[in-house]
Amino acid sequence: MKERVREVLERDVNPMLATHGGGCELIEVTEDNVVKVRLKGACGGCPGARATLKGFVEQALKSEIPEINQVEDV
């Protein structure tokens, strides 16, 4: 599953976040299908980071990989 998550991040998530000076790095995928990521660049310190994480990153990942339970920023 880790490779599938990495692929979605690189193909769909990071290009969009890059338009705002940010990015998203995969840290781990737990045994209970929780994806842990780190928002980078402008996204890391942005006041809207939580909305970006839940409203965009999590949605993009779950639409491609429905077995994901949650996405967390670490």
URRA-V595327 format. One record per residue. N is the residue number from 1. PSI is psi in degrees with one decimal (999 if undefined). Layout:
n=N psi=PSI
n=N psi=PSI
//
This chain:
n=1 psi=-31.4
n=2 psi=-40.8
n=3 psi=-36.8
n=4 psi=-42.3
n=5 psi=-47.1
n=6 psi=-41.5
n=7 psi=-44.8
n=8 psi=-40.7
n=9 psi=-46.7
n=10 psi=-38.1
n=11 psi=-42.8
n=12 psi=-42.7
n=13 psi=-55.2
n=14 psi=-38.2
n=15 psi=-38.6
n=16 psi=-45.9
n=17 psi=-31.7
n=18 psi=-27.7
n=19 psi=-15.7
n=20 psi=12.3
n=21 psi=21.8
n=22 psi=-169.0
n=23 psi=177.7
n=24 psi=125.5
n=25 psi=131.2
n=26 psi=127.3
n=27 psi=-52.9
n=28 psi=163.0
n=29 psi=119.5
n=30 psi=169.4
n=31 psi=-26.4
n=32 psi=24.2
n=33 psi=39.4
n=34 psi=126.0
n=35 psi=125.2
n=36 psi=125.2
n=37 psi=166.4
n=38 psi=121.5
n=39 psi=135.8
n=40 psi=167.9
n=41 psi=-141.0
n=42 psi=-27.9
n=43 psi=-26.9
n=44 psi=-37.9
n=45 psi=8.6
n=46 psi=139.1
n=47 psi=-23.3
n=48 psi=15.8
n=49 psi=-40.3
n=50 psi=-41.9
n=51 psi=-39.0
n=52 psi=-43.6
n=53 psi=-50.6
n=54 psi=-40.8
n=55 psi=-23.3
n=56 psi=-59.0
n=57 psi=-51.7
n=58 psi=-42.5
n=59 psi=-45.0
n=60 psi=-43.7
n=61 psi=-45.8
n=62 psi=-29.2
n=63 psi=-30.1
n=64 psi=-30.2
n=65 psi=81.4
n=66 psi=-21.0
n=67 psi=-4.8
n=68 psi=131.3
n=69 psi=-37.7
n=70 psi=155.3
n=71 psi=130.0
n=72 psi=144.9
n=73 psi=130.8
n=74 psi=999
//
